[in-house]
Amino acid sequence: MAKITELHVNGKTLPVDADPERSLLSVLRDDLELTGAKYGCGEGECGACTVLVEDAPTHSCLTPVGKVGQKPITTIEGLEQKGRLHPLQEAFLEFGAMQCAYCASGMIMSGVALLRRNPNPSEQEIVRAMDGNICRCGTYPRIIAAIRRAAQAQGSAMNRINGPQDENRKLFRRTAE
């Protein structure tokens, strides 16, 4: 397979010169200097390396960069928009959902993927979606609370944008997705 010469990361096309068998994590960290995703276990068990590939949480330590191809990749660095943190990043800060913060990027990326699929998840759905992300500090109750808060914040933002008269359209959009 030919070398990978570009990746679509955080809404930008970035040049790279990578062997297709290299891990996506090493290309992101070493070549593109996007260091938010962390090397944890190297076996796809801890989730510290989680990024989104086509909005799906992906263990970048196990994913060959050649498998990603032209698919859009989102890293923790790409969540901030116009100087504002993503609502889940804000909620992690508000609830103190990280102590050492080594797992935080992967946790947040898995949580963002969940909220994109399901804007109002139950606690059980949150726990299921976060399975595969390990917090060695044990802040799981705060992580769950942060995801719930972010869901509420996103719902409030939609209500401010749509207004009460658009409630039926919003409900229809959610069920159609």
PEPE-V431655 format. One line per field, one symbol per residue. ss: DSSP state (H for helix, E for strand, C for the rest). psi: psi as a letter, one per 40 degrees, with the letter a starting at -180 (. if undefined). burial: b if it has 16 or more other ideal C-beta (glycine too) atoms within 10 Angstrom, else e. A space follows every 50 residues. Layout:
ss->???
psi->???
burial->???
This chain:
ss->CCCEEEEEECCEEEEEEECCCCEHHHHHHHHCCCCCCCCCCCCCCCCCCE EEECCEEEECCCCEHHHHCCCEEECHHHCCECCECCHHHHHHHHHCCCCC CCCHHHHHHHHHHHHHHCCCCCHHHHHHHHCCCCCCCCCHHHHHHHHHHH HHHHHHHHHHHHCHHHHHHHHHHHHHC
psi->iiiheiighfeihhhighheeiiddddddddefgedhihcdeefddedeh ihhfehhhhedehhddddbeihhhiddedhhfehiiddddddddefehcd ededdddddddddddddgegiidddddddehehhhdeffddddddddddd ddddddddddddideeddddddddde.
burial->eeebeebbbbeeeeebebeeebbbbbbbbebbebebbbebeeebebbbbb bbbeeebbbbbbbbbbebeeeebbbbbbbeeeeeebbbbebbeebebbee ebbbbbbbbbbbbbbeeebebeeeebeebbeebbbeeebbebbbbbbbbb bebbeeebeeeeeeeeeeebeeeeeee
